[in-house]
Amino acid sequence: MNFFKNAIFYCLKDCPVQEALEAALAEGAFVPPGTQEMTRSGWVAPAEGLDESLVLASETQEGGHAMTITLRTDTKIIPAATLRDHVEAQVKAIEEQQGRKVFRRERTQLKDEAILDLLPRAFTRRQHTRALLIPAAGLLVVEATSYRIAEDLLSALRGALGSLRVTLPDVKQSPGAIMSQWIEGAATQIGRFTVLDECNLRSTLVEGADIKLRGQDLANPDIVAHIGNGNLVTRLALEWNDYLVLRLCEDLRVLRICTTDTFNEQRADEADDLIKCQADLLLMAACLRQLFKDITGAFGGLVETPVADKTAA
């Protein structure tokens, strides 16, 4: 099992046990979209080809299980040029045969009809979104670059379970301000984090004035001066615990995660692929659990807020 490439963290309450989660997801197992459907989502096996269960679980050292699930979304793609040419051909035929002008309302209707006509021949874009649930830690992690993608998975999970009590983590100190202090103070080591050579800055004085720094010594006085001139760090490249290289965002998203050689040496060398997959899950869960603690701890810790209980309509 590959480590998550991106991570969005949620605080989780009252997650069902593996058997109940499996049964709930089975009701929404993935079925390919029909010929006249634009998109369809459903649950698939996280370890496809090794185990057809919709929940892959591994027992943690702290007790309980770490569980991973996967939402598959198939979306039909009709190239804009193809759709436009199809509509224009219809418009031209009507104008030539009926001797009249085709106006916007009729064009819209022709476009809708063209979509239905082209759907059976459309390309299909397949997207897999994974999530990791660690009930004992009250943590849910979605492998996504944006909150929109993460919310799509949460919505599907909420629909399967009937309700889902989750909330985004809220920290006591501003991540952007604290990361800016790290750069302004030329800090290179903060707990398990090592500052690398990449960051994004956003001006607090001029809207849209963003600076992207790559391959730079962030302790350079010229770069430090940017912070003093009203710029805040919005994204910072860090190495965590000699295990992961990542980009930490001011909204606590973790992007472009790469495992290091040190981490890869910890991976189990098992002959059985399923056992190896479960071992990888256990190692990833342990890393992401501690990473979340270290991230929130670096910004003053979590603000204690009630966890939202959202029930499916």
PAZAPA-4460 file (N, C-alpha, C; in steps of 0.05 Angstrom, whole numbers, plus 32768, in hexadecimal, padded with zeros to 4 digits):
% residues 313
    n_x    n_y    n_z   ca_x   ca_y   ca_z    c_x    c_y    c_z   seq   type   mol
   8011   7FE8   8000   8000   8000   8000   8012   8019   8000     1      M     A
   800C   802B   7FEE   801B   8044   7FEC   8012   8058   8002     2      N     A
   8025   8067   800C   8020   807B   801F   800F   8091   8012     3      F     A
   7FFE   809E   8021   7FEE   80B4   8017   8000   80CA   800B     4      F     A
   7FF9   80D4   7FF4   8008   80EA   7FE7   8000   8105   7FF2     5      K     A
   7FE8   8107   7FFC   7FDE   811F   8008   7FCC   8118   8020     6      N     A
   7FC8   812A   8032   7FB8   8124   804A   7FA8   813C   8053     7      A     A
   7F8E   8138   8058   7F7D   814B   8066   7F72   813D   807E     8      I     A
   7F77   814A   8096   7F70   813D   80AF   7F55   8147   80B9     9      F     A
   7F46   8134   80C5   7F2D   813A   80D2   7F2D   812D   80EE    10      Y     A
   7F20   813A   8101   7F1B   812E   811B   7F01   811D   8119    11      C     A
   7F02   8105   8123   7EED   80F1   811F   7EE2   80E7   8139    12      L     A
   7EC8   80E4   813A   7EBA   80D8   8152   7EA8   80C1   8149    13      K     A
   7EA7   80AD   815A   7E93   8098   8156   7E95   8089   813B    14      D     A
   7EAC   8080   8134   7EAF   8071   811B   7EA6   8054   8120    15      C     A
   7E97   8048   810E   7E8E   802D   8112   7EA6   8019   8111    16      P     A
   7EA2   8002   811C   7EB7   7FED   811A   7EB8   7FE3   80FE    17      V     A
   7ECD   7FD3   80F8   7ED3   7FCB   80DD   7EBB   7FBD   80D0    18      Q     A
   7EAE   7FAA   80DE   7E99   7F9A   80D2   7E81   7FAC   80CB    19      E     A
   7E7A   7FBF   80DC   7E64   7FD1   80D7   7E6B   7FE4   80C0    20      A     A
   7E83   7FED   80BF   7E8C   7FFF   80A9   7E8B   7FF0   808F    21      L     A
   7E95   7FD7   808F   7E94   7FC7   8077   7E78   7FC3   806C    22      E     A
   7E65   7FBD   807E   7E49   7FB9   8076   7E3D   7FD3   806B    23      A     A
   7E43   7FE9   8077   7E39   8003   806E   7E43   800A   8052    24      A     A
   7E5D   8006   804E   7E69   800C   8034   7E5F   7FFA   801E    25      L     A
   7E58   7FE1   8025   7E4F   7FCE   8011   7E35   7FD7   8004    26      A     A
   7E25   7FE7   8013   7E0C   7FF1   8007   7E12   8005   7FF1    27      E     A
   7E2A   8011   7FF1   7E30   8025   7FDD   7E49   801C   7FCD    28      G     A
   7E4C   8002   7FC9   7E63   7FF8   7FBA   7E62   8004   7F9D    29      A     A
   7E79   8008   7F92   7E7B   8015   7F77   7E6E   8004   7F62    30      F     A
   7E5E   8012   7F51   7E52   8007   7F39   7E58   801A   7F22    31      V     A
   7E63   8011   7F0C   7E6A   8024   7EF6   7E52   8034   7EED    32      P     A
   7E57   804D   7EE5   7E41   805E   7EDC   7E34   8052   7EC3    33      P     A
   7E1A   8057   7EC1   7E0B   804E   7EA9   7E12   805F   7E91    34      G     A
   7E08   8057   7E7A   7E0F   8064   7E61   7E06   8082   7E61    35      T     A
   7DF1   8088   7E70   7DE7   80A4   7E70   7DEE   80B2   7E8A    36      Q     A
   7E00   80A8   7E9A   7E09   80B5   7EB3   7E23   80C3   7EAF    37      E     A
   7E25   80DB   7EB9   7E3E   80EA   7EB7   7E53   80E1   7ECC    38      M     A
   7E49   80DB   7EE4   7E5C   80D3   7EF9   7E4F   80C0   7F0D    39      T     A
   7E5F   80B0   7F1A   7E55   809E   7F2F   7E6C   8098   7F42    40      R     A
   7E66   8096   7F5C   7E7A   8090   7F71   7E71   8078   7F80    41      S     A
   7E84   806A   7F8C   7E7E   8053   7F9D   7E98   8049   7FAA    42      G     A
   7E95   8037   7FBD   7EAB   802C   7FCC   7EB7   8014   7FBE    43      W     A
   7ED2   8013   7FBE   7EE0   7FFC   7FB3   7EF4   7FF2   7FC8    44      V     A
   7EFF   7FDA   7FC3   7F12   7FCE   7FD5   7F2C   7FDE   7FD6    45      A     A
   7F36   7FE6   7FED   7F50   7FF4   7FEF   7F67   7FE4   7FE6    46      P     A
   7F65   7FC9   7FEA   7F7B   7FB7   7FE1   7F71   7FA6   7FCA    47      A     A
   7F68   7FB3   7FB5   7F5C   7FA5   7F9E   7F70   7F91   7F93    48      E     A
   7F67   7F79   7F8E   7F79   7F64   7F84   7F85   7F53   7F9A    49      G     A
   7F85   7F5D   7FB3   7F8F   7F4E   7FC9   7F78   7F46   7FDC    50      L     A
   7F65   7F58   7FE0   7F4F   7F53   7FF2   7F38   7F64   7FE8    51      D     A
   7F21   7F58   7FE3   7F0A   7F67   7FD8   7EFA   7F74   7FEE    52      E     A
   7F02   7F73   8007   7EF4   7F81   801C   7EF5   7F9F   8018    53      S     A
   7EDF   7FAD   801E   7EDE   7FCA   801A   7EED   7FD9   8030    54      L     A
   7EF5   7FCB   8045   7F04   7FD7   805B   7F1D   7FC7   8060    55      V     A
   7F34   7FD3   805E   7F4D   7FC6   8065   7F55   7FD0   8080    56      L     A
   7F59   7FBE   8093   7F5E   7FC5   80AF   7F77   7FB8   80B9    57      A     A
   7F84   7FC5   80CD   7F9B   7FBA   80DA   7F9B   7FC3   80F7    58      S     A
   7FA0   7FB2   8109   7F9F   7FB8   8126   7FB6   7FC9   812E    59      E     A
   7FB1   7FDF   813C   7FC6   7FF1   8144   7FD2   7FE9   815F    60      T     A
   7FEA   7FF3   8165   7FF7   7FEC   817F   7FE8   7FF9   8196    61      Q     A
   7FD9   800F   8191   7FCB   801C   81A7   7FAF   800F   81AC    62      E     A
   7FA8   7FFB   819C   7F8E   7FEF   819E   7F7C   7FFA   8188    63      G     A
   7F68   7FEA   8181   7F56   7FF2   816C   7F62   7FED   8151    64      G     A
   7F56   7FF7   813C   7F5F   7FF2   8121   7F63   800C   8111    65      H     A
   7F76   800B   80FF   7F78   801F   80EA   7F6B   8014   80D2    66      A     A
   7F5A   8023   80C5   7F4A   8019   80AF   7F4D   802C   8097    67      M     A
   7F4F   8021   8080   7F4F   8032   8068   7F39   802A   8055    68      T     A
   7F2D   803E   8048   7F18   803A   8035   7F1E   8049   801C    69      I     A
   7F11   8042   8006   7F16   8050   7FEC   7EFC   8056   7FDE    70      T     A
   7EF9   806F   7FD6   7EE2   8077   7FC6   7EEB   807A   7FA9    71      L     A
   7EDD   806C   7F97   7EE3   806F   7F7B   7ECD   8080   7F6D    72      R     A
   7ED6   8093   7F5D   7EC3   80A4   7F4E   7ECB   80A3   7F31    73      T     A
   7EB8   809B   7F20   7EBB   809A   7F03   7EAC   80B2   7EF7    74      D     A
   7EB9   80C2   7EE7   7EAD   80D9   7EDB   7EB1   80D8   7EBD    75      T     A
   7E9B   80DB   7EAE   7E9D   80DB   7E91   7EA8   80F7   7E88    76      K     A
   7EBB   80F6   7E76   7EC8   810E   7E6C   7EC2   8111   7E4E    77      I     A
   7EB4   8127   7E48   7EAF   812E   7E2C   7EBF   8147   7E26    78      I     A
   7ED3   8145   7E14   7EE4   815C   7E0D   7ED3   8174   7E04    79      P     A
   7ED9   818B   7E0E   7EC9   81A3   7E07   7EC8   81A8   7DE9    80      A     A
   7EDE   81A3   7DDB   7EDE   81A7   7DBE   7ECB   8193   7DB0    81      A     A
   7ECB   817A   7DBA   7EB9   8166   7DAE   7E9C   816E   7DB2    82      T     A
   7E95   8177   7DCA   7E7A   8180   7DD0   7E72   8198   7DBF    83      L     A
   7E84   81AB   7DBD   7E7F   81C3   7DAD   7E7A   81BC   7D90    84      R     A
   7E8B   81AB   7D85   7E88   81A4   7D68   7E6E   8196   7D64    85      D     A
   7E66   8184   7D77   7E4D   8175   7D74   7E35   8189   7D74    86      H     A
   7E36   819C   7D86   7E20   81B0   7D87   7E1F   81C1   7D6E    87      V     A
   7E36   81CA   7D66   7E37   81DB   7D4E   7E2D   81CD   7D35    88      E     A
   7E33   81B3   7D33   7E29   81A4   7D1D   7E0A   81A2   7D1D    89      A     A
   7DFF   819F   7D35   7DE2   819F   7D38   7DD6   81BA   7D31    90      Q     A
   7DE3   81CF   7D3B   7DD9   81EA   7D35   7DD9   81F0   7D17    91      V     A
   7DEF   81E9   7D0A   7DF2   81EE   7CEE   7DDC   81DF   7CDE    92      K     A
   7DD7   81C6   7CE6   7DC3   81B5   7CD8   7DA7   81C2   7CDB    93      A     A
   7DA1   81CB   7CF3   7D86   81D8   7CF7   7D84   81F1   7CE7    94      I     A
   7D98   8202   7CE7   7D97   821C   7CD9   7D95   8218   7CBB    95      E     A
   7DA3   8203   7CB1   7DA2   81FE   7C94   7D87   81F1   7C8B    96      E     A
   7D7E   81DE   7C9C   7D66   81D0   7C94   7D4C   81DF   7C9A    97      Q     A
   7D4C   81EF   7CAF   7D34   81FD   7CB7   7D35   821B   7CB1    98      Q     A
   7D4C   8225   7CA8   7D4E   8241   7CA0   7D49   8254   7CB7    99      G     A
   7D51   824E   7CCF   7D4D   8260   7CE6   7D66   8261   7CF7   100      R     A
   7D67   8274   7D09   7D7D   8278   7D1B   7D78   8267   7D35   101      K     A
   7D8E   825B   7D3F   7D8C   824C   7D58   7D97   825E   7D6E   102      V     A
   7D86   8263   7D82   7D8D   8275   7D98   7D96   8266   7DB1   103      F     A
   7D9E   8276   7DC5   7DAC   826B   7DDC   7D9C   8254   7DEA   104      R     A
   7D82   8258   7DEE   7D72   8244   7DFD   7D73   8229   7DEE   105      R     A
   7D70   822A   7DD3   7D70   8212   7DC4   7D8C   8206   7DC3   106      E     A
   7DA0   8217   7DC2   7DBC   820D   7DC3   7DC1   81FD   7DDD   107      R     A
   7DB7   8208   7DF3   7DBA   81FA   7E0D   7DAD   81DF   7E0C   108      T     A
   7D95   81DD   7E00   7D87   81C4   7DFD   7D97   81B0   7DEB   109      Q     A
   7DA2   81BB   7DD6   7DB2   81AA   7DC4   7DCB   81A0   7DD2   110      L     A
   7DD7   81B1   7DE3   7DEE   81A9   7DF2   7DE8   8192   7E05   111      K     A
   7DD1   8194   7E13   7DC9   817E   7E25   7DC4   8164   7E16   112      D     A
   7DB8   8166   7DFF   7DB3   814E   7DEE   7DCE   8143   7DE4   113      E     A
   7DE1   8155   7DDD   7DFB   814B   7DD4   7E0A   813C   7DEA   114      A     A
   7E08   8146   7E02   7E15   8138   7E19   7E0A   811C   7E1B   115      I     A
   7DF0   8119   7E1B   7DE4   80FE   7E1D   7DEC   80EC   7E06   116      L     A
   7DEF   80F8   7DEE   7DF7   80E9   7DD6   7E14   80E0   7DD8   117      D     A
   7E25   80F1   7DE4   7E42   80EB   7DE5   7E4A   80DB   7DFD   118      L     A
   7E3A   80DB   7E13   7E41   80CD   7E2B   7E4A   80B0   7E27   119      L     A
   7E3B   80A0   7E17   7E44   8084   7E14   7E60   8080   7E08   120      P     A
   7E69   8095   7DFA   7E84   8093   7DED   7E99   80A4   7DFC   121      R     A
   7E91   80AF   7E13   7EA3   80C1   7E21   7EBA   80B2   7E2F   122      A     A
   7ED0   80C0   7E33   7EE6   80B5   7E43   7EDD   80B5   7E60   123      F     A
   7EE9   80A3   7E70   7EE2   80A2   7E8C   7EFB   80A8   7E9D   124      T     A
   7EF8   80BC   7EAF   7F0E   80C3   7EC1   7F08   80B5   7EDC   125      R     A
   7F1B   80A6   7EE5   7F18   8096   7EFD   7F28   80A3   7F14   126      R     A
   7F1B   80A7   7F2A   7F29   80B3   7F41   7F25   80A2   7F5A   127      Q     A
   7F3A   809B   7F68   7F39   808D   7F81   7F41   809F   7F98   128      H     A
   7F30   80A2   7FAC   7F36   80B2   7FC3   7F37   80A0   7FDB   129      T     A
   7F4D   80A0   7FE9   7F50   808E   8000   7F4D   809E   801A   130      R     A
   7F44   8090   802F   7F42   809B   804A   7F4C   8087   805E   131      A     A
   7F58   8092   8073   7F62   8082   8089   7F53   808A   80A2   132      L     A
   7F48   8076   80B0   7F3A   807A   80C8   7F49   806D   80E0   133      L     A
   7F4E   807D   80F4   7F5B   8073   810D   7F49   807B   8124   134      I     A
   7F34   806B   8129   7F20   8072   813E   7F2C   8077   8159   135      P     A
   7F40   8067   8161   7F4C   806B   817C   7F59   8086   817F   136      A     A
   7F63   8091   8169   7F70   80AB   816A   7F5C   80C2   8163   137      A     A
   7F43   80BA   815C   7F30   80CF   8154   7F38   80DD   813B   138      G     A
   7F43   80CE   8128   7F4F   80DB   8110   7F45   80CE   80F7   139      L     A
   7F3F   80DF   80E3   7F38   80D6   80C8   7F49   80E6   80B5   140      L     A
   7F57   80D9   80A3   7F69   80E6   8090   7F60   80DF   8074   141      V     A
   7F5C   80F4   8064   7F54   80F0   8048   7F6C   80F7   8036   142      V     A
   7F72   80E5   8023   7F87   80EB   8010   7F7C   80FC   7FFA   143      E     A
   7F80   8116   7FFC   7F74   8129   7FE9   7F85   8143   7FEA   144      A     A
   7F85   8151   7FD4   7F92   816B   7FD2   7F80   8182   7FD9   145      T     A
   7F66   817E   7FD7   7F53   8193   7FDC   7F3D   818A   7FEF   146      S     A
   7F30   819D   7FFC   7F1A   8197   800E   7F02   818D   7FFE   147      Y     A
   7EFF   8196   7FE6   7EE8   818D   7FD6   7EE9   816F   7FD1   148      R     A
   7F01   8165   7FCA   7F04   8148   7FC6   7EFF   8139   7FE0   149      I     A
   7F0B   8143   7FF6   7F07   8136   8010   7EEA   8136   8018   150      A     A
   7EDC   814C   8013   7EC0   814D   801B   7EAE   813A   800A   151      E     A
   7EB6   8135   7FF1   7EA8   8122   7FE1   7EA9   8106   7FEE   152      D     A
   7EC1   80FF   7FF8   7EC3   80E5   8006   7EB3   80E5   8020   153      L     A
   7EB5   80FA   802F   7EA7   80FC   8049   7E88   80FB   8044   154      L     A
   7E7F   8108   802F   7E63   8107   8028   7E59   80EB   8022   155      S     A
   7E6A   80DC   8012   7E63   80C1   800C   7E64   80AF   8025   156      A     A
   7E77   80B4   8036   7E79   80A4   804F   7E62   80AA   8061   157      L     A
   7E5B   80C4   8063   7E44   80CC   8073   7E2A   80BF   8069   158      R     A
   7E27   80BE   804F   7E10   80B1   8043   7E0F   8093   8049   159      G     A
   7E26   8086   8049   7E27   806A   804F   7E21   8064   806C   160      A     A
   7E2B   8075   807E   7E28   8070   809B   7E0E   807C   80A7   161      L     A
   7E03   808F   8099   7DEB   809D   80A4   7DF3   80B7   80B2   162      G     A
   7E09   80B7   80C0   7E14   80CF   80CD   7E32   80CC   80D0   163      S     A
   7E40   80E2   80D2   7E5D   80E1   80D5   7E65   80FA   80E5   164      L     A
   7E71   80F5   80FC   7E79   810B   810E   7E96   8112   8109   165      R     A
   7E9B   8126   80F9   7EB6   812F   80F2   7EB7   814D   80F3   166      V     A
   7ECF   8157   80F7   7ED4   8174   80F5   7EF1   8178   80ED   167      T     A
   7EF6   818F   80E0   7F12   8196   80D9   7F20   819E   80F3   168      L     A
   7F39   8198   80F6   7F48   81A0   810E   7F4C   81BE   810F   169      P     A
   7F49   81C9   8127   7F4E   81E6   812B   7F64   81E8   813F   170      D     A
   7F79   81F7   8139   7F90   81FA   814A   7F90   8215   8158   171      V     A
   7F9E   8218   816D   7F9D   8230   817E   7FAD   8247   8172   172      K     A
   7FC1   8241   8162   7FD1   8256   8156   7FD0   8255   8137   173      Q     A
   7FD2   826C   812A   7FD1   826D   810D   7FE8   825E   8101   174      S     A
   7FE4   8249   80F1   7FFA   823B   80E4   800A   824E   80D2   175      P     A
   7FFD   825F   80C3   800C   8272   80B2   801F   8284   80C2   176      G     A
   8015   828E   80D8   8025   82A0   80E9   803C   8291   80F6   177      A     A
   8037   8279   80FF   804C   8269   810D   8061   8261   80F9   178      I     A
   8059   8257   80E1   806D   8250   80CD   807D   8268   80C4   179      M     A
   8071   827F   80C3   807F   8298   80BC   8094   829E   80D2   180      S     A
   808D   8299   80EB   80A0   829D   8101   80B8   828B   80FE   181      Q     A
   80B3   8272   80F5   80C9   825F   80F1   80DD   826A   80DD   182      W     A
   80D2   8274   80C6   80E4   827F   80B2   80F1   8299   80BB   183      I     A
   80E2   82AA   80C8   80ED   82C4   80D2   8103   82BF   80E7   184      E     A
   8100   82AA   80F6   8114   82A3   810A   812A   8291   8100   185      G     A
   812A   828B   80E6   813E   8279   80DA   813F   825E   80E7   186      A     A
   8127   8254   80F0   8126   823A   80FD   812A   8224   80E8   187      A     A
   8139   8210   80EF   813D   81F9   80DD   8131   81E0   80E8   188      T     A
   812D   81DE   8102   8123   81C6   810F   810D   81CE   8123   189      Q     A
   80F5   81C4   811F   80DF   81C9   8132   80D4   81AE   8139   190      I     A
   80DB   81A4   8151   80D2   8189   8159   80DC   8175   8145   191      G     A
   80C9   8165   813A   80D1   8150   8126   80D2   815C   810A   192      R     A
   80CD   8175   8107   80CD   8182   80EC   80E7   818F   80E6   193      F     A
   80F0   818B   80CD   8108   8199   80C3   80FF   81AA   80AB   194      T     A
   8105   81C4   80AC   80FE   81D7   8097   810F   81D1   807F   195      V     A
   8103   81CF   8067   8111   81CA   804E   8114   81E3   803E   196      L     A
   8115   81E1   8024   811D   81F8   8013   8106   8203   8001   197      D     A
   80ED   8201   800B   80D7   8209   7FFA   80C0   8214   800B   198      E     A
   80B5   822B   8003   809E   8236   8010   808F   8249   7FFE   199      C     A
   8075   824D   8005   8065   8261   7FF7   805E   8277   800B   200      N     A
   805F   8290   8001   8059   82A7   8011   8042   82B6   8005   201      L     A
   8031   82C2   8016   801B   82D3   800D   801C   82EE   801B   202      R     A
   801A   8302   800B   801B   831D   8016   8002   8324   8026   203      S     A
   8005   8330   803D   7FEE   8339   804C   7FE7   8356   8045   204      T     A
   7FF8   8362   8033   7FF4   837E   802C   7FE9   8382   8010   205      L     A
   7FF1   8370   7FFD   7FE9   8372   7FE2   7FDB   8359   7FD9   206      V     A
   7FC1   835B   7FD2   7FB2   8343   7FCB   7FBD   8337   7FB1   207      E     A
   7FC0   831C   7FB3   7FCA   830D   7F9B   7FE8   830D   7F98   208      G     A
   7FF6   831A   7FAB   8014   831B   7FA9   801F   8302   7FB7   209      A     A
   8023   82EC   7FA9   802D   82D4   7FB4   804A   82CF   7FAA   210      D     A
   805A   82C3   7FBB   8075   82BC   7FB4   807A   829F   7FB9   211      I     A
   8085   8291   7FA5   808B   8275   7FA7   80AA   8271   7FA7   212      K     A
   80B4   8266   7FBC   80D1   8262   7FBE   80D7   8244   7FBC   213      L     A
   80EA   823D   7FAA   80F1   8221   7FA6   8110   821F   7FA6   214      R     A
   811A   820B   7FB4   8137   8206   7FB4   8146   821D   7FC0   215      G     A
   813B   822A   7FD5   8147   8241   7FE1   814E   823B   7FFE   216      Q     A
   8163   8248   8008   8169   8247   8024   8156   825B   8032   217      D     A
   8143   8250   8041   812E   8262   804C   8139   8273   8063   218      L     A
   8151   826D   806C   815D   827D   8081   816C   8295   8075   219      A     A
   816C   8298   805A   8179   82AE   804D   816C   82C8   8056   220      N     A
   817C   82DD   805E   8171   82F6   8068   815D   8303   8054   221      P     A
   8162   8300   803A   814F   830C   8027   8134   82FF   8028   222      D     A
   8133   82E4   802D   811A   82D6   8030   810D   82DD   804A   223      I     A
   811D   82DE   8060   8112   82E5   807A   8106   8301   8079   224      V     A
   8112   8313   8069   8108   832E   8066   80EB   832F   805B   225      A     A
   80E4   831B   804A   80C9   831A   803F   80B5   8318   8055   226      H     A
   80BB   8309   806A   80A8   8305   8080   80A4   8320   808E   227      I     A
   80BA   832E   8093   80B8   8348   80A0   80A9   835D   808F   228      G     A
   80A7   8358   8075   8099   836B   8063   807C   8363   805E   229      N     A
   8071   8354   8071   8054   834F   806F   804C   8336   8060   230      G     A
   805E   8323   805E   8057   830A   8050   8054   82F3   8065   231      N     A
   8041   82E2   8060   803C   82CB   8071   8042   82B1   8062   232      L     A
   804C   829D   8070   8050   8283   8063   8035   8274   8061   233      V     A
   802F   826B   8049   8016   825C   8044   801C   823F   803F   234      T     A
   8035   8238   8038   803C   821C   8034   805A   821A   8038   235      R     A
   8061   8204   8046   807D   8201   804D   8086   81E4   804A   236      L     A
   809C   81E0   803D   80A7   81C5   8039   80B6   81BC   8052   237      A     A
   80AF   81A5   805C   80BB   819A   8075   80C2   817D   8072   238      L     A
   80D5   8174   8082   80DA   8158   8085   80D1   8151   80A1   239      E     A
   80C3   813B   80A4   80B8   8133   80BE   80C5   8119   80C7   240      W     A
   80D3   811A   80DE   80DD   8103   80EC   80EF   80F1   80DA   241      N     A
   80FB   80FD   80C5   810C   80EE   80B3   80FD   80D9   80A4   242      D     A
   80E2   80DA   80A5   80D1   80C7   8098   80C2   80D2   807F   243      Y     A
   80B9   80EB   8081   80A9   80F6   806C   80B3   8112   8064   244      L     A
   80B1   8118   804A   80B5   8133   8040   8099   813C   8037   245      V     A
   8092   8155   803E   8076   815E   8039   8075   817C   8037   246      L     A
   805E   8186   802E   8058   81A2   802D   8040   81A7   8040   247      R     A
   8045   81B7   8054   8030   81BD   8068   8023   81D8   8061   248      L     A
   8009   81D8   805E   7FFB   81F0   8057   7FEF   81FE   8070   249      C     A
   7FE9   8217   806D   7FDE   8227   8083   7FC3   821D   808C   250      E     A
   7FB4   820E   807B   7F9A   8203   8082   7F9D   81E6   808C   251      D     A
   7FB6   81DE   8092   7FBC   81C3   809D   7FBA   81AD   8089   252      L     A
   7FB6   81B3   8070   7FB9   819E   805C   7FD6   8196   8059   253      R     A
   7FDB   817C   8054   7FF7   8173   8050   7FF8   8168   8034   254      V     A
   8009   8174   8023   800A   816E   8007   8025   8162   7FFF   255      L     A
   8025   8154   7FE8   803D   814A   7FDB   804F   813A   7FEF   256      R     A
   8042   8127   7FFD   8051   8117   8010   8062   8102   8002   257      I     A
   807B   8101   800A   808D   80EC   7FFF   809B   80DE   8017   258      C     A
   809D   80C4   8015   80AB   80B5   802A   80C9   80B5   8025   259      T     A
   80D8   80B5   803A   80F5   80B5   8038   8100   8098   8038   260      T     A
   8119   8095   8033   8126   807B   8034   8124   806F   8050   261      D     A
   8126   8080   8064   8124   8077   8080   8109   806A   8085   262      T     A
   80F4   8078   807B   80D9   806C   807E   80D6   8052   806F   263      F     A
   80E0   8051   8056   80DC   803A   8046   80EB   8021   8052   264      N     A
   8100   8026   8061   810E   8010   806E   80FD   8004   8084   265      E     A
   80E9   8013   808E   80D8   8008   80A3   80C2   7FF7   8099   266      Q     A
   80BD   7FF7   807F   80A7   7FE8   8073   80AD   7FCA   8075   267      R     A
   8098   7FBB   807B   809A   7F9E   807F   80A1   7F91   8064   268      A     A
   80B2   7F7D   8066   80BA   7F6D   804E   80AB   7F52   8051   269      D     A
   8092   7F52   8049   8081   7F3A   804B   807D   7F2D   8030   270      E     A
   807C   7F13   8030   8077   7F04   8018   805A   7F06   8010   271      A     A
   8048   7F06   8024   802C   7F08   801F   8024   7F25   801A   272      D     A
   8019   7F2B   8002   8014   7F46   7FFA   7FFF   7F53   800C   273      D     A
   7FEB   7F44   8015   7FD6   7F4F   8026   7FE1   7F57   8041   274      L     A
   7FF1   7F45   804D   7FFE   7F4B   8067   8010   7F64   8064   275      I     A
   801E   7F65   804E   8030   7F7D   8049   801F   7F96   8047   276      K     A
   8008   7F94   803A   7FF6   7FAB   8037   7FEC   7FB4   8053   277      C     A
   7FE5   7FA1   8063   7FDB   7FA8   807E   7FF1   7FB4   808F   278      Q     A
   800A   7FAA   808C   8020   7FB5   809B   8026   7FD2   8092   279      A     A
   8024   7FD7   8078   8027   7FF2   806D   8012   8005   8078   280      D     A
   7FF9   7FFA   807A   7FE3   800A   8086   7FE9   8012   80A3   281      L     A
   7FF3   7FFE   80B2   7FF9   8003   80CE   800F   8018   80D1   282      L     A
   8024   8017   80C0   803A   802A   80C2   8031   8045   80B9   283      L     A
   8021   8047   80A4   8016   8061   809C   8005   806D   80B1   284      M     A
   7FF4   805D   80BD   7FE2   8067   80D2   7FF2   8073   80EA   285      A     A
   8007   8064   80F1   8017   806E   8108   8025   8088   8101   286      A     A
   802F   808B   80E8   803C   80A3   80E0   8029   80BB   80DE   287      C     A
   8012   80B7   80D2   7FFF   80CD   80CF   7FF3   80D5   80E9   288      L     A
   7FEF   80C2   80FB   7FE5   80C8   8116   7FF9   80DA   8124   289      R     A
   8013   80D3   8124   8027   80E4   8132   802B   80FE   8123   290      Q     A
   802A   80FD   8108   802D   8116   80F9   8018   812A   8100   291      L     A
   7FFF   8121   8103   7FE9   8132   810A   7FEE   813E   8126   292      F     A
   7FF7   812E   8139   7FFD   8139   8153   8013   814E   8152   293      K     A
   8027   8149   8142   803D   815C   8140   8035   8176   8132   294      D     A
   8024   8174   811E   801B   818C   8110   800A   819D   8122   295      I     A
   7FF6   8191   812F   7FE5   81A0   8140   7FF4   81AB   8158   296      T     A
   8007   819B   8162   8018   81A4   8179   8029   81BB   8172   297      G     A
   8033   81BD   8159   8044   81D3   8151   8034   81ED   8150   298      A     A
   801A   81EC   814F   8009   8204   814D   7FF8   8207   8167   299      F     A
   8003   81FE   817D   7FF6   8203   8197   7FE2   81EE   81A0   300      G     A
   7FDE   81D9   8190   7FCB   81C4   8197   7FAF   81C9   818C   301      G     A
   7F9E   81B6   818F   7F83   81B7   8185   7F71   81C8   8196   302      L     A
   7F5F   81D7   818A   7F4A   81E5   8198   7F34   81D0   819C   303      V     A
   7F2B   81CD   81B4   7F16   81B9   81BA   7EFB   81C4   81B1   304      E     A
   7EF1   81B8   819B   7ED7   81C0   8191   7EC5   81A8   818E   305      T     A
   7EAB   81AB   8190   7E99   8194   818C   7E9B   8189   8170   306      P     A
   7E9B   816F   816E   7E9C   8163   8153   7E81   8162   8147   307      V     A
   7E7F   816C   812E   7E65   816E   8121   7E5A   8153   811B   308      A     A
   7E40   8151   811E   7E31   8138   8118   7E20   813D   8100   309      D     A
   7E2A   8136   80E9   7E1A   813B   80D0   7E0C   8121   80C8   310      K     A
   7DF2   8123   80C5   7DE2   810B   80BD   7DDB   810D   80A0   311      T     A
   7DDC   80F7   8092   7DD5   80F6   8076   7DB8   80FD   8073   312      A     A
   7DB2   810C   805E   7D97   8114   8059   7D88   80FC   804D   313      A     A
***
